[in-house]
């Protein structure tokens, strides 16, 4: 009689063969030694399989393997407590600041303009209505902020497993102790440090006008419509205002984000900032250097070290101790201008560089046109593309090895098309708003920096998800091992990179890729942040 | 379909080592749990969490998902335990519930599609070549068992899931077919192919 196939015997060993056929097989086994041997081997294999499986993987053997299950409510409670504590502080801060009118121009929740428009039209809500909507906007703003904070904390908590009691405690303590650091806060419409007054701590001042006529021994963190320093700040001046005037002395650095900055007084160290207009008047003196991006820069005073400006227009009539490096539209050096080092300028048109005959330049003059070169002819371009590709592959490989499930699921999420794209657009546009909101509350500054870092990383990763998805679509590997995934990723990234250089279309594609990838990533983060939902 | 199969070493559901409780004791715990007794539910968790986590870990690709799935199983147990009627051993029932949970997770990831899609050619499509290395030997060292587990983890989903349901949960072909929405014959072929694939993966070891 003919022998049975291995598969039939295997099914028999599993106890799953139809009774009649099983009986025929038994009869055959009685006479066939070869089949009996196979049967024994298959039985042994089943035992080996069962034994191997029953001995749980290492991670399940340690009680920590699912300690989280038991402590789940507690870790969530701790996270919620931390969020509430943080949230209460943040909202408290917003209440304290209550976003003065002067700051409304940078308050993303402000509905001033829009509400006025609406209420001018609908007469019966007239005056009271505006106030009501402002309140409403403030409340919505707070809720959004709380949700944002809560959401990110939850996410981090779940992702990073905050089950060590110590860590949880630390978070709660940190949240509770935040308002306690050595800081004096002053908030009113008009904040002053009088001429005969000395503030020993760091001073956080916010108001329509902040005026320092006395002495601040720490740093001055100033937020407001107008910030004036007429006295002395011994630390740094960190300011975020519409208009800043320094006619006194700042012994540290100035970090500044404002509409305008006028320096009439003394700055001992450096000036960093981003502003529409920067003016260092003839009495102004900067002990260190200047690094700014500005619409208009006027240097009439003295800068001890080098000046680096990215400016629309830069006029120099004062003296600069070392180099002047400028990139922008136009540069004017008057007769009184003195530059102790080299002058280098990158401008669009040579006629926009005007250097008076009397101007003194100690070093070399290097004035070049900013020409948009065709990068395809540049050998360095290919090198950097290769480096970029290699690093993207490396990152992709790392994510695949460390979080294979996450990698694959993010890639799948790209396939959902419009959902990912829409979510990506929302994240792309929404997160910067959240970053700014977190930053203006100051306590949220570290959070906003973390958020910014995460945001940039997510944008960087976007191309990887889309590349892997594209590669997978094209290759359609059956088993999908790690190397299949990587090969797909390489192919996808190559295609995306090449398509990205097609004029016009490339830009659109790159934007689409970022949105898709960002959306898929955000969606997947959301997915892992909650327990799986079953159908 | 269930009627008559050969009895050669059929599935013999066993309460794992974790379960030191048997018979009347376990029955009373289950009864209390069915009456929303938190302590009894805790007891069931203590007895079976490891076993269930093991299944989820084999079925899903990351420890994280496995932990999530395990907690989901026990969270849902508060309600679902009422549907346990004692017709099959409790552990077997619980493993089926957990298997369903994992399959749901996998299906959810595939946006609602079936976890394993039957090929149009059916069983024939996965009929295996017979020139594979011989079956695994029965006596394996601890290290070899770890290698087997590792190889199982690296099996593609369509082989891994039925294999684990069969040899970890010890479900019958019919039960597996029902859970995965496949034909019984197809499940049999998948399991057979899975074992061959496993041998191939471990091939270099035995030679």
Interface residues (C-beta under 8 A of the other chain):
Chain A: X5 X6 X7 X10 X11 X12 X13 X14 X15 X16 X17 X18 X19 X22 X23 X25 X26 X41 X42 X43 X44 X45 X46 X47 X48 X49 X50 X51 X52 X53 X54 X55 X56 X57 X59 X60 X65 X66 X68 X69 X70 X72 X403 X404 X405 X406 X408 X409 X412 X416 X478 X479 X480 X481 X528 X531 X532 X533 X534 X535
Chain B: X3 X4 X5 X6 X7 X8 X9 X10 X11 X16 X45 X49 X50 X53 X54 X57 X58 X60 X61 X62 X63 X64 X65 X67 X68 X69 X70 X71 X72 X74 X75 X101 X104 X105 X107 X108 X109 X110 X111 X112 X127 X128 X130 X134 X135 X136 X137 X138 X139 X140 X142 X144 X145 X146 X148 X149 X152 X154 X156 X163 X164 X166 X167 X168 X170 X172 X173 X188 X189 X191 X192 X195 X198
